[in-house]
Amino acid sequence: MPESLHARYMKAAAAFREHGETCTRCSPDTRCPDGRRLQESFERLQDAYLAQQKKQA
């Protein structure tokens, strides 16, 4: 069974947060290439999840 959108969103949030806690090149204003990729993935999944929630309301 494929993972739910919510599960993917939560995994992306955790990966982004974990990266930010360990990466010495990332800051709140500037991200390294991996940090940018993780942030973009998190934001894309967050937008999709919130749009799905609005449709269900």
N, C-alpha and C positions, 0 to 999 in steps of 0.2 A: 504494500500500500504506500503511495507517495506521501511524503511529509506534508502536513498542512502549511498553509501560508504563515500562520501564527508561529509554528515551530521554526520555520526557516527564518522568519523575522527575529525571533528570540536568539537563534544561533548566530545570526549576523551581528546583532547587538553585542552579544558576549564576545565574539571574535574581535570586533572593533574596540571594545573596552579593554580586553586583555592586551591587545597590541599597544594601545595607548599607555598602558601601565608599564610596559617593558621597553618600548622603543625610545632610544635616546635622541633620535632625529625628529620626532613628532612633538608638536606643541599645540595648544588650542588654536593657534592661528595658522600654523604651517604643518603639513603632513608629508611624510616620505612617500614614495610611490606605492608601497604596500599599504600604508595608512590611508592614502587617498582611495585606493581600490576598495578597501574594507569599508570606508566611510560611504562611498558611493553605493556599494551593495546594500549596506544597512539602510540608507536613505531611500533607495528604490523600493526595498521590501517594506519599509515603514509606510511609504506613500501608498503602495498597493494594499497593504493591510487596512489602513485607515479608510481608503476608498471602499473596500469591501464592507467595512463596518457601517459606513454611511448608507450603503445600499440596503443593508439588513434592517436599518432603523426605520 
